[in-house]
Amino acid sequence: MARKSGDSVLTFILIVVAAMFLATFASPPTPGPPIGGGP
C-alpha cells in the first residue's frame, strides 16, 4: 500500500464522504411551505 499518496487520498475521500453524510443527515431546512404548518 502507498504510504503518502494513498493515505492522503484515503483521508480526503473519508472526509468528503463524512461531509456528504452529515449534510444529508442534518440538511438545512429547504425553502418552501413547512410540513404540517401554514393555513
N, C-alpha and C positions, 0 to 999 in steps of 0.2 A: 504493500500500500504506500502511496505517496505520503510524505510527511508534511511538507509545507503546502503545496498547491492543493492536494487532496483535502487536507484538514481545513484549509481556508474555504474551499468550495462547499464542503460539507457543513461548516458552520454557517456560511451565508445562506445556503438552502434551508437549514433548520430555522434560522431567524425569519426568513421570508414566509415559510410555512406557518410558523408560530404567529406572525403578524396577521396573515390571512385568516387563521383560525380565530384569533381574538377579534378581528374586525367582523367576522361572520357571527361569532357567538354574542358579542356585545356591540352590535351595529348601532349607530346613532339613529334617532327617530327619523324616519323617512318623511319628506313633505307630503301632505295630503290630509284628508279627514281622519281624525283619530278613531281607532276601532272602539265601538261601544260608547262613543261620545257624539256630541252635536245634537241638533234638534231632531 
